[in-house]
């Protein structure tokens, strides 16, 4: 285990949220303007809740991006080359020590088991983000994505077997071996790997952040399907709820409704209300313009009674099979260098490596 360093739960205060600005060579090319408008909404919401935004941007888009953002926005633009914008899965994870100092930690990213080209995404941490941090980045040769990992304050880590056991990630690496790696790299004290639950159209092989999330007070938010008993997802998501009740009996369940959203080609899209971002006392909740939005807001408010729940329209994000949590990665306090924090508070700035 890496001393007393443990992966930080998302509900702890953050200095920044990392995002990557959609460009014409990303998955968003068909809906580029709509996607960019959603990103601007996310940036504004993050700033409202007292976090800056570290925003990767293709060099050719920097001037246009500056013209779109209010000069007073707390955004630091980092010129970068990247394949796509799923920052949750290739941005560094932060572990904290007993004194509250953040330590960046990265795993290898290979496009969710070699499904997509991710060569540049896999280099983002070392090329651009490590230099922003006060501590040296720790790297693992193991493939793992941030969206596959959920943790609470007791160091209890959740993941899913369907994701971890995809042989295109780490060959025949066993679940027991994964548990050891998560204890060693992320300071996990307990690992629960769930077997049930998957959303059609999900390229991640069942990331935990689309299915089950911890709350700070012994709760579990679960993407359920009780509102659609005839849905193709019903059996698997009902089994997931039952599995959580059996393996995590001390946790109160907050079950989300499942929307029914299809692509223009008629394919089911993996719209999950569990894919929210926690940011300094607020829940930035993806909504999809569906009847289930209202119930999802109510469930999340019950699960996080002391938090502000801010819905954000994420209809365009689910067109590319992800949502709000997938595009973002939080940076807890005491992780970034003081000069980076100062830059984030000055309005829009362009990071200049020293």
Residue, then its C-alpha position, 0 to 999 in steps of 0.5 A: x500500500x502506498x503509505x497512508x495515501x487513499x483515493x479521495x471520494x468525490x464529495x470532498x472539496x475540489x479546487x478544479x474540475x478537468x475537462x477536454x474541449x471537443x474538437x472536430x476530430x473527436x466523437x463530437x464532430x457530428x454534434x460539435x456546436x451542441x456539445x460545446x454548448x453543453x461543455x460551456x454550461x458545465x463550466x459555468x456550473x463548476x465555477x458557481x460551486x467554487x471550482x476552477x476548470x482545467x480545460x485541455x484544448x487543441x491548439x487550433x481551437x484556443x482563440x475560438x474557445x477564448x471568444x466563447x468563454x466569459x473573461x471572468x470565468x475561472x478557466x485555465x486553458x491547456x494546449x493539448x493533443x488528445x483523441x477524445x474528451x472522456x477525461x474521467x477515464x484517462x485523467x489522473x486519480x487523486x490519492x490523499x495522505x494523512x495530512x490532506x495532501x493530494x498525490x496524482x495517480x494514473x493507470x494506463x488507458x487503452x480505449x476501454x479494451x482496445x475499442x478505440x484509438x487512445x494513444x494520445x489520451x494515454x499520454x495526457x497525464x505525463x505530457x500536460x497534467x503532471x506538471x500542474x501538481x505539487x507531488x510527483x505522479x505515480x503510474x501503474x502499467x495496469x489498464x484501469x479507468x476512473x469511471x470503473x472505480x468508486x470509493x467512500x471515506x472508509x476506503x471501500x472501493x467498488x468496481x464491476x467484474x464485466x469491466x475488469x475481466x475484459x481480456x483486452x484490458x489486462x489479459x487474464x488478470x484475476x479479480x483477486x489480483x485487481x483487488x491487490x492492485x487497488x489496495x496498493x495503488x489507491x489505498x483501498x481497505x476493502x474491494x467489492x466487485x459487482x457482477x450484475x448490471x449493464x446498460x445497452x450501448x455502453x462501450x465501457x463494459x459496465x463502468x461503476x459510475x453508470x450503475x452504483x455510487x456511494x453517498x457520504x452517509x452510508x447510501x447507495x445510488x443505483x441506476x435501477x429499472x423499476x419504472x420499466x418492468x418490461x424493459x430489456x434492462x429490468x432483470x439485470x438491474x433488478x439483480x444489481x439491486x439485489x446483489x447490493x442488498x446482499x453484499x452491502x446490507x448496511x447501505x440504504x438504497x436510492x433507486x433511480x428510474x431508467x429513461x428510454x432513449x434511442x439514437x437516430x438509428x434506433x439503437x438504445x443509448x446508455x442514459x444513466x442518471x447515476x453519472x452525476x458529478x459531485x462538486x463542492x456541495x452540489x450534485x451536477x445531475x445529467x438530465x435528458x429531456x425525458x419524463x424520468x428527469x423529475x423523479x431522478x432529481x427527487x431521488x438524488x435530492x433524497x440521497x444527498x439531502x444537504x446538497x444542491x442538485x443542479x440538473x444539466x441537459x446532457x442529451x448530446x453527451x449520451x449520443x456518444x454513449x456517455x454523460x456528465x461524469x464521464x467527461x469530467x475529473x475532479x482535483x481535490x484541494x491541496x493537489x495542484x501547485x499554488x501558482x496553478x490555483x492562483x491562475x485559476x482565480x484570475x479569470x481565463x488564462x492560458x497555461x504556459x509551461x515553465 
